[in-house]
Amino acid sequence: MVPPKKLKVALLFAIQALLLCFAAFCMFYGQHNFIITSTGILAIFAGLALVRTTRQVRFGTPLRGKPTFSVKPWQWLVGVALVVILAVSYAWLLHSAAPSYKGGLVPLWSFLAATLACGAWWSGLFIRWFVWWFR
């Protein structure tokens, strides 16, 4: 009789292999279809989550509780303010571009600066969330 721990590890390895084969199939045959490719990527992520679970089952590492999410409320407010600034600069860019673009380069540069600042800030917040989620 096989011990239950070894059976569980073997089952998890089999599911990982099936998920990765499914992901490879989706990536190979769904090259020009966004939904199939996205399904393959999600299968890869699910396989990686199973790898982590298998390691915890196999080596018996104790599960630690997750630390609290480290993004503070003022950081969300700064992100929302940057989105508002981005929307205003986009409206200014469209307003100056409507009558054959006589506004100069200031609206364009303000839109580019707002895009870079907003993208950098929100990507930092999402990276913190991603690291917290998979810790």
N, C-alpha and C positions, 0 to 999 in steps of 0.2 A: 504494500500500500504506500502511495506517495504522500509525504507529509503535506498538509494544507498550504503551508507557506510556499513550498516549491511549486505546487500546483497553481497557486495564485500568480507567482512570478512568471511561470511558463505561459499562463493565459494572458497576462499583460504583455509579454514579449510577442505573442502571436497577434494580439490586437494592434500593437505598434507596427508590426510588419505589414499587416493588412492595410492600416491607415497610410503608411508610407507608399505602398504599392498603388493604392487608390489615388494618392496625391500625384505620383509619377504619371499615372494614366491620365488624370485630369490635365496636368501640365503639358503632356505630349499631344493629346488629341484635342484639347480645348485651347489651342494657342491663339485663336482669333475670336474667342468667345469669353467675354469678361466674367460671366456668371460661373462658367465651368472652371476658369482659372482661379477665381476667388474661392470656389469650393475646395480646390486643391490646396490653396494656401491655408485655409481653415483646417483642412485635414492634417497638414504639416504641424500646425500649432497644437492640435489635439494630440498628435503623436508625441510632440515634445512634452506636453503636460503628462502624458502617460510614462514617458521616460523618467520624469521626476518622481512620480508615484512609485514606479518600479524600484528606483534606487532607495526610496524610503522604506519600502517593504523588504527589500533584499538585505539592506545593511542595518536596518533597525534604527535609523536616526530618529531621535525624538522630534516631534513636530512642535515648533515654537509658535507662540501666538504672534499675529501680525502686529507690527507697531502701528500707531495711529497715522493717518494720512497727514503728511507734513505741509500741505499747502494751507496757508492762512487766508482768512476772509479778505484782507486787504489785497492779496495777490489776485484773487478773482475780480475784485473791483478794478484793479489796474488793467486787467485783461479786457473787461467790458468797456472801460474808457478808451482803450486802444482800438477796439472794434468800432466805437462811435467815431473816433478820429479818422479811422480808415474810411468809414461811410461818408463822412463830411468831405474828406479829400477826394474821394471818388466822385461825389456830386459836383464838387468844384471843377474837377478835371472834365467831366461831361459838359458842364455849363460853359467852360471856356473853349471846348472843342466844337460846340454846336455852331457858332457863327464863323466857320472857316478857321478856327483855332488862332485867335488873336490874343490869347492870354499870356503868351511867353512860356518860359520853361518852369516857372514857379509852381503851377498846379501839378505838372508832371513830376517834378522832384519831390513835392510834398506827398503825392500819392505813393511814390516809390519808397520814401522814408517811412511812411505809415505802414506800408505793406511789410517792409523788413522788420520794423519794430514789433508789429503785431504777430508776425510769423515767428520771430525769435521768442517772444514772451509766451505765446501759446504752446509752442513746441517744448519749451522748458517745463511748462505745467504738465503737458501730456507725458513727457519723459518721466517726471516724478511720479505721476499716476501709474505709468506702466511698470516702473521699478517697484513701486509699492504693491501693485496687484500680483506680480509674479515673484515676490519675495517669500 
